[in-house]
């Protein structure tokens, strides 16, 4: 098997982080380009040269990769959370889970 397909016919295609990242990459990179261009406009009052739209696009290509990874991990977490408790268990994302343990769940009630 090539690793891109899920062993189950009913498993979502977004299970693999690579495929989800490929889907999200244009959007995350575009968001990085817009933010870089606006940052270039904001640093003009400091005496720095503005960042052109083309250079913002060029800089967004390598800087869009970490943003894409973060977005893919977040979207995969949301998908697993929406699938229900059988898939959204803590630790099911191998260290990439955004869920925090509930501090109240570990406390025992000594009054009863």
Buried (B, 14 or more C-beta within 10 A) or exposed (E): EEEEEBEEEEEBEBBBBEBBBEBBBEEBBEBBBBBBBEEBEEEEEEEEEBBEEEBBBEBBEEBBBEBBBEBBBEBBBEBBBEEEEEBBEEEEBEEBBEBEEEEEEEEEEEEE
